[in-house]
Amino acid sequence: MKKLLPGFRDFPQVQELIHSLIYQRLSILLHHIIKYFLQDTDQDLPCKIMPLFLCKLNLSQFNYFAPYLKKPYLKYLFRKKFIYDFLKIQLYKMISRYIALEFIRYFLLFLSAFVLMTMIGNFFGNLSGVFSDWLSFLEFIKETVLLLPLLFELIIPITVLLATVSTFSTFNKNAELTAMRSSGIGGWRLAYPVLAISLLIAVFEYLSQNYAYTWMHQTWVKPDNTARLMPLWKIGEEQSIFYFGDRRQEGRLNSITSFQWQKNPFQLLEKTEIESGKQHKQSWIFQNVEKHLFKDENIQLKYLNQWQIEKYKLPTVSFEIPTSPHHKPFFDLYEDTLKLQSEGQDITQHRVELYQKTAYPFQIFIMVLIGLGLSASYNRRGMAAESLAISCLLGILFWMLNQITLAVGGAGLIIPFLAAWSGNLIFLVLALCFLSYNRV
């Protein structure tokens, strides 16, 4: 044991903790291994074999225990390296599971606290209407549940940061972190179980943001069929452009205008103004159509009471309430972006959201690295309160910076990649500085 702890001989608490961590927790496992191979009922055997794992033995020390091996080929299995490596892996697995469970416990604790605070605020904000009748109470519950996907997206990064700081600050305070490092576990191996759980959290948030949110609003929110959709410009075939001014969800159009021109020499050929129209299976039927034809510096006017045209000759027009690109799955959003680009529409916001969907999981991983830098070091022992305060400040600053860059990128003032990734890059540098300074 002393050979494993050259730098901790003056720390009896650490020695005692390592004895508890290694001897007590692995004694049962080692006993079953030996009992399986040797079929021996000697109760003292695990205590005799344990030094094979803990010390670097020579062959003579190994031969001291050779009589316990009843079969010749087992002598090879119980050589120093096999025993040491096998039980070292089991130790790493046990410690990784312990770190992961502690991190999950703190994560769920902070997440529940944030959700509860939001529900309480929403409850007191609607206190007068909540208890007016049973339907109002159910409506309040439904509105609160509808807020959860947006709330998760907002609080999960800072929750991961707080959970990481709390987990490793507790380990540091109880000298468990020192015991883990003395067992040969470095900083990245300490981070591995937390990063693995963070990956699962990122997957959960992706499903919540892009699937649960859309499903809940389509299922629970009653659509308004009389709602007026936003005006729409679209590029058609044969050098034409269309303006759809008033779209109704029942498939009706009002105030449609189209322009057609020729390229060489450039000139306007036709302008068509349509009062109203309705979509059918294979065609459009328009009412009160005025066509202005520009030929030889003259204008000809044609008026049609009704005009029928095949659907394929016009751009596709959607009458559904569009889903925000922020809540579309990645590949669906990518296809929509290419389609809108081919129709000549502005895709700046769609490109920003595409990059944001790739950047969000890394936000969570960066929060883990910052948390490690603030807590997983002997220099930060006894500074848990300060680390939590710094974590809250950094989490809020990260959220503010991310929202500002997304808004600026959506306005087209910076490129979409920087709009989504600039916060990640800045805080990644900060995380690496914390890790380097505190020697994690």
RAHUJO-V874760 format. One record per residue. RES is the residue in three letters. PSI is psi in whole degrees, -180 to 180 (NA if undefined). OMEGA is omega as a letter, one per 20 degrees, with the letter a starting at -180 (none if undefined). D_LAST is the distance of its C-alpha to the last C-alpha in Angstrom with 1 decimal. Layout:
((RES	PSI	OMEGA	D_LAST) (RES	PSI	OMEGA	D_LAST))
This chain:
((MET	-37	a	24.3) (LYS	-31	r	23.8) (LYS	-26	r	23.0) (LEU	-17	a	20.0) (LEU	59	a	18.9) (PRO	-27	a	19.6) (GLY	7	a	17.2) (PHE	26	a	18.1) (ARG	-24	a	21.8) (ASP	10	a	22.1) (PHE	86	a	20.4) (PRO	-31	r	23.2) (GLN	-39	r	21.7) (VAL	-43	r	18.7) (GLN	-45	a	21.4) (GLU	-40	a	23.5) (LEU	-40	r	20.9) (ILE	-39	r	20.1) (HIS	-46	a	23.9) (SER	-41	a	24.3) (LEU	-42	a	21.7) (ILE	-54	a	23.0) (TYR	-54	a	26.6) (GLN	-44	a	27.8) (ARG	-26	a	26.2) (LEU	-8	a	26.9) (SER	-40	r	30.3) (ILE	-45	r	32.2) (LEU	-47	a	30.7) (LEU	-38	r	31.6) (HIS	-43	a	35.0) (HIS	-37	r	35.9) (ILE	-49	a	34.8) (ILE	-41	r	37.0) (LYS	-35	a	39.8) (TYR	-44	a	39.9) (PHE	-40	a	40.2) (LEU	-20	a	42.3) (GLN	45	a	44.2) (ASP	140	a	44.0) (THR	9	r	44.6) (ASP	112	a	43.4) (GLN	-21	a	41.1) (ASP	-5	a	39.5) (LEU	-44	r	38.5) (PRO	-36	r	34.9) (CYS	-28	r	34.3) (LYS	-34	a	35.8) (ILE	-25	a	33.9) (MET	-41	r	30.5) (PRO	-23	r	29.9) (LEU	-33	r	30.4) (PHE	-38	a	27.0) (LEU	-24	a	25.2) (CYS	158	r	26.6) (LYS	101	a	27.3) (LEU	154	r	31.1) (ASN	178	a	33.9) (LEU	-34	a	37.0) (SER	-38	r	39.1) (GLN	-37	r	36.7) (PHE	-40	a	36.7) (ASN	-22	r	40.5) (TYR	-33	a	40.7) (PHE	1	a	39.8) (ALA	-35	a	41.8) (PRO	-20	r	44.8) (TYR	-14	a	43.0) (LEU	115	a	42.9) (LYS	-21	a	46.2) (LYS	140	a	46.0) (PRO	-40	a	45.5) (TYR	-15	r	43.2) (LEU	-17	r	40.6) (LYS	-35	r	40.0) (TYR	-39	a	38.1) (LEU	-32	a	36.0) (PHE	21	r	34.9) (ARG	163	a	33.8) (LYS	-49	a	30.6) (LYS	-39	a	28.5) (PHE	-50	a	29.7) (ILE	-46	a	29.1) (TYR	-49	a	25.7) (ASP	-41	a	24.5) (PHE	-49	a	26.3) (LEU	-27	r	25.0) (LYS	-40	r	21.4) (ILE	-42	r	21.7) (GLN	-37	r	23.3) (LEU	-44	r	20.6) (TYR	-40	r	17.9) (LYS	-43	a	20.4) (MET	-44	a	20.9) (ILE	-40	r	17.3) (SER	-41	r	16.8) (ARG	-38	r	20.1) (TYR	-44	r	19.1) (ILE	-45	a	16.0) (ALA	-43	a	18.2) (LEU	-40	r	21.0) (GLU	-41	r	19.1) (PHE	-44	r	17.8) (ILE	-40	a	21.4) (ARG	-48	r	22.8) (TYR	-37	r	21.0) (PHE	-48	r	21.6) (LEU	-34	r	25.3) (LEU	-50	r	25.5) (PHE	-40	r	24.4) (LEU	-44	r	26.4) (SER	-37	r	29.4) (ALA	-45	r	29.2) (PHE	-43	r	29.2) (VAL	-41	r	32.0) (LEU	-41	r	34.0) (MET	-40	r	33.8) (THR	-43	r	35.1) (MET	-40	r	37.9) (ILE	-43	r	39.0) (GLY	-42	r	39.2) (ASN	-34	a	41.1) (PHE	-50	a	43.3) (PHE	-22	r	44.4) (GLY	-23	r	44.9) (ASN	31	a	47.5) (LEU	-37	a	48.8) (SER	-33	a	52.4) (GLY	-13	a	52.6) (VAL	-43	a	50.4) (PHE	16	r	53.0) (SER	-40	r	56.1) (ASP	174	a	56.6) (TRP	-39	r	54.9) (LEU	-36	r	54.6) (SER	-38	r	52.8) (PHE	-43	r	50.3) (LEU	-37	r	49.7) (GLU	-38	r	49.3) (PHE	-43	r	46.7) (ILE	-42	a	44.7) (LYS	-43	r	45.0) (GLU	-36	r	43.9) (THR	-42	r	40.8) (VAL	-36	r	39.9) (LEU	-24	r	40.4) (LEU	-18	a	37.8) (LEU	-46	r	35.1) (PRO	-42	r	34.1) (LEU	-37	r	33.7) (LEU	-43	r	31.9) (PHE	-44	r	29.4) (GLU	-36	a	28.7) (LEU	-43	a	28.1) (ILE	-14	a	26.0) (ILE	-44	r	23.9) (PRO	-48	a	21.1) (ILE	-30	r	20.7) (THR	-42	r	21.2) (VAL	-42	r	18.3) (LEU	-47	a	16.1) (LEU	-39	r	17.5) (ALA	-40	r	17.4) (THR	-47	r	13.6) (VAL	-44	a	13.1) (SER	-41	a	15.8) (THR	-54	a	14.7) (PHE	-25	r	11.3) (SER	-39	r	12.8) (THR	-44	r	15.6) (PHE	-41	a	13.7) (ASN	-41	a	12.0) (LYS	-40	a	15.5) (ASN	10	r	17.3) (ALA	11	r	15.1) (GLU	-34	r	14.8) (LEU	-41	r	11.0) (THR	-41	r	11.7) (ALA	-41	r	14.5) (MET	-43	a	12.8) (ARG	-36	r	10.4) (SER	-19	r	13.6) (SER	5	r	15.4) (GLY	15	a	13.5) (ILE	117	a	11.3) (GLY	-176	a	8.1) (GLY	-42	a	5.5) (TRP	-34	r	8.5) (ARG	-31	r	11.0) (LEU	-37	a	9.7) (ALA	-21	a	10.1) (TYR	-52	a	13.4) (PRO	-35	r	15.7) (VAL	-40	r	14.8) (LEU	-36	r	15.4) (ALA	-44	r	18.5) (ILE	-36	r	19.8) (SER	-34	r	19.1) (LEU	-43	r	21.3) (LEU	-37	r	24.0) (ILE	-41	r	23.8) (ALA	-40	r	24.3) (VAL	-43	r	27.3) (PHE	-43	a	28.7) (GLU	-37	r	28.5) (TYR	-46	r	30.2) (LEU	-38	r	33.0) (SER	-42	a	33.3) (GLN	-39	a	33.6) (ASN	-17	a	35.8) (TYR	-53	a	37.9) (ALA	-44	a	38.0) (TYR	-48	a	38.6) (THR	-44	a	41.4) (TRP	-44	a	43.0) (MET	-41	a	43.1) (HIS	-34	r	44.7) (GLN	-30	a	47.2) (THR	-43	a	48.1) (TRP	-24	a	48.1) (VAL	120	a	49.0) (LYS	123	a	52.7) (PRO	149	r	53.3) (ASP	103	a	55.7) (ASN	-16	a	58.3) (THR	2	a	59.9) (ALA	142	r	56.7) (ARG	125	r	57.1) (LEU	163	a	54.6) (MET	146	r	53.4) (PRO	156	a	55.6) (LEU	131	r	54.8) (TRP	135	r	55.4) (LYS	146	r	55.6) (ILE	131	r	56.7) (GLY	-166	r	59.5) (GLU	163	r	61.4) (GLU	51	r	63.9) (GLN	60	r	62.4) (SER	153	r	62.4) (ILE	141	a	60.2) (PHE	143	r	60.6) (TYR	118	r	59.9) (PHE	103	a	59.7) (GLY	-41	a	60.2) (ASP	109	r	60.5) (ARG	134	r	59.1) (ARG	148	a	59.8) (GLN	-16	r	58.1) (GLU	7	r	61.5) (GLY	22	a	61.7) (ARG	148	r	63.8) (LEU	145	r	63.5) (ASN	151	r	65.0) (SER	67	r	65.2) (ILE	138	r	64.5) (THR	138	r	65.0) (SER	149	r	64.7) (PHE	139	r	65.2) (GLN	137	a	66.1) (TRP	169	r	66.5) (GLN	152	a	67.1) (LYS	-47	a	64.9) (ASN	110	i	67.5) (PRO	152	a	69.1) (PHE	125	r	66.8) (GLN	154	r	68.8) (LEU	129	a	68.8) (LEU	-39	a	70.9) (GLU	140	r	70.7) (LYS	129	a	69.5) (THR	128	r	69.7) (GLU	128	a	69.5) (ILE	132	a	69.4) (GLU	-47	a	70.0) (SER	163	r	68.6) (GLY	163	r	67.7) (LYS	142	a	66.8) (GLN	133	r	64.9) (HIS	-174	a	66.6) (LYS	-52	a	65.7) (GLN	-3	a	66.6) (SER	171	r	67.6) (TRP	142	r	67.4) (ILE	117	a	70.5) (PHE	150	a	70.7) (GLN	144	r	73.2) (ASN	76	a	74.8) (VAL	133	r	73.7) (GLU	124	r	74.5) (LYS	130	r	74.1) (HIS	114	a	74.5) (LEU	129	a	75.3) (PHE	107	a	75.2) (LYS	130	r	77.7) (ASP	47	r	79.6) (GLU	21	r	78.7) (ASN	156	r	80.1) (ILE	125	r	78.6) (GLN	138	a	79.8) (LEU	127	r	79.1) (LYS	138	r	79.0) (TYR	129	r	78.8) (LEU	131	r	78.1) (ASN	-36	a	78.4) (GLN	139	a	76.2) (TRP	123	r	74.1) (GLN	133	a	72.5) (ILE	143	a	69.9) (GLU	149	a	67.8) (LYS	-34	a	64.1) (TYR	-16	r	62.9) (LYS	-9	r	64.4) (LEU	155	r	62.2) (PRO	153	r	58.4) (THR	138	a	56.7) (VAL	126	r	56.6) (SER	140	r	54.4) (PHE	10	r	55.7) (GLU	151	r	52.7) (ILE	119	a	50.4) (PRO	143	r	47.5) (THR	134	r	44.0) (SER	139	r	41.5) (PRO	-21	r	39.4) (HIS	-25	a	36.3) (HIS	22	r	37.4) (LYS	142	r	38.5) (PRO	158	a	36.7) (PHE	-51	a	35.2) (PHE	-35	r	38.0) (ASP	-41	r	40.7) (LEU	-38	r	39.5) (TYR	-44	r	39.3) (GLU	-42	r	43.0) (ASP	-38	r	44.1) (THR	-45	r	42.6) (LEU	-39	r	44.5) (LYS	-46	r	47.6) (LEU	-36	r	47.5) (GLN	-39	r	46.9) (SER	-24	r	50.0) (GLU	2	r	52.0) (GLY	19	a	51.1) (GLN	162	r	49.1) (ASP	125	a	46.1) (ILE	18	a	42.9) (THR	-49	a	40.4) (GLN	-37	r	39.1) (HIS	-39	r	39.0) (ARG	-38	r	36.8) (VAL	-44	a	34.4) (GLU	-34	r	34.2) (LEU	-49	r	33.7) (TYR	-33	r	30.6) (GLN	-36	r	29.4) (LYS	-30	r	29.6) (THR	-26	a	27.3) (ALA	-28	a	24.9) (TYR	-45	r	24.6) (PRO	-36	a	22.6) (PHE	-24	r	19.9) (GLN	-42	a	19.9) (ILE	-43	r	18.7) (PHE	-38	r	15.9) (ILE	-37	r	14.8) (MET	-37	r	15.0) (VAL	-44	a	12.6) (LEU	-41	r	9.9) (ILE	-43	r	10.8) (GLY	-39	r	10.8) (LEU	-42	r	7.3) (GLY	-28	a	6.4) (LEU	-10	a	9.2) (SER	-29	a	8.8) (ALA	48	r	6.1) (SER	147	r	5.4) (TYR	-25	r	8.6) (ASN	-25	a	9.4) (ARG	11	a	10.2) (ARG	134	a	12.4) (GLY	11	a	15.9) (MET	35	a	15.2) (ALA	-43	a	15.7) (ALA	-43	r	18.9) (GLU	-41	r	17.5) (SER	-41	r	14.7) (LEU	-39	r	17.5) (ALA	-43	r	19.7) (ILE	-37	r	17.4) (SER	-45	r	16.9) (CYS	-44	r	20.7) (LEU	-47	a	21.3) (LEU	-38	r	19.0) (GLY	-42	r	20.5) (ILE	-43	r	24.0) (LEU	-39	r	23.5) (PHE	-43	r	22.3) (TRP	-43	r	25.3) (MET	-45	r	27.7) (LEU	-41	a	26.5) (ASN	-43	r	26.9) (GLN	-38	r	30.3) (ILE	-47	a	31.5) (THR	-35	r	30.7) (LEU	-41	r	32.2) (ALA	-43	r	35.4) (VAL	-40	r	35.6) (GLY	-38	r	35.2) (GLY	-29	r	37.8) (ALA	-4	r	40.2) (GLY	15	a	39.8) (LEU	-24	r	38.4) (ILE	163	a	35.3) (ILE	150	a	34.8) (PRO	-36	a	33.7) (PHE	-47	r	30.5) (LEU	-32	r	29.2) (ALA	-37	a	30.5) (ALA	-30	a	28.3) (TRP	-9	a	25.2) (SER	-42	r	24.9) (GLY	-42	r	22.9) (ASN	-45	a	20.5) (LEU	-42	a	20.1) (ILE	-47	a	19.7) (PHE	-21	r	17.0) (LEU	-43	r	15.2) (VAL	-42	r	15.0) (LEU	-41	r	13.9) (ALA	-44	r	11.0) (LEU	-35	r	9.9) (CYS	-43	r	10.5) (PHE	-46	a	8.4) (LEU	-39	a	5.2) (SER	-43	a	6.8) (TYR	-41	a	8.1) (ASN	2	r	5.6) (ARG	52	r	3.8) (VAL	NA	none	0.0))
